[in-house]
Amino acid sequence: KADITPSGPIRLSGYGSRAAVSEGVDQRLFARALVLKDAGGVLSVILSVDAIGMPARVRDRVVGEIRDETGIYHVRLAAAATHSHYAPVLDGSIVNIFAMSPEETRAVKAYTNELVLKLVKAIGEALARLAPAEVLHGKGTAGFAKNRRQQGGPVEHDVPVLLVKGADGKPVAVVYGYACHATTIPAELNRVCGDWPGYAAEYIEAAHPGAVALPLIGCGADANPTPRTGLDFARKNGRCLADAVSAVLQGKKLRPVAGPLSGRFDRI
């Protein structure tokens, strides 16, 4: 887990109406890495990053830094963004959303360069902590996603969960997904925040000290969080999702993931 909160004002992505750099921090941003080594010795990485999106060039740079030493290449590294609309612009991500000054562009490039280094470091730290573990999966539900295109339209309320338990039986990592935009906060609030994915991770990690929570975003382009808009709603929706994940962890419907991990990421 690496803190990727910008050190100063920077353009935030997600809303074309924004015309100035950020005005402060409401919640710190993080990048989280989970490395899995299956019985065949194959390494796989899941990255969860508090960002609007993960440009291919960022993923490629990370792979380029770790491939020779670890053997981890593109198809074994899933780099996922939480799609927070209150995280910095990344170099190469949604470049057409608005124009930036040369100074703002330089700040974005510098932040992106720093992000690459932090992602590489997080993966390295996860590799250093490899230990025997049990991998389980289950599914919960959360109801705050609503179709934003048509009232009563299709929406996905499932909360898939992947749990990694250490030899002591305690959670080491919790990967969870939800198909919904991270747009709980109004665009006018031009401040850094992870929105509901960040708050959900915060609550899950607080409930399981020492564990790392990795939020992933599913196919939620047509879904908005409801209720909205406001920081309190972001916390409320985060709590709703954290409770859904906790119900899965405490329930009796978790099933083991057995055998090679190849081809299994599409099931979590």
Salt bridges, closest charged atoms under 4 A:
ASP3 OD2 - ARG28 NE 2.67
ASP26 OD1 - ARG191 NE 2.90
ASP60 OD1 - ARG59 NE 3.52
ASP60 OD1 - HIS74 NE2 3.24
ASP91 OD2 - ARG57 NH1 3.44
ASP91 OD1 - LYS109 NZ 3.40
GLU104 OE1 - ARG11 NH1 2.94
GLU114 OE2 - LYS118 NZ 3.24
ASP158 OD2 - LYS139 NZ 3.55
GLU205 OE1 - LYS1 NZ 2.52
GLU205 OE2 - ARG32 NE 2.95
ASP222 OD1 - ARG149 NE 3.23
ASP232 OD1 - ARG235 NH1 2.99
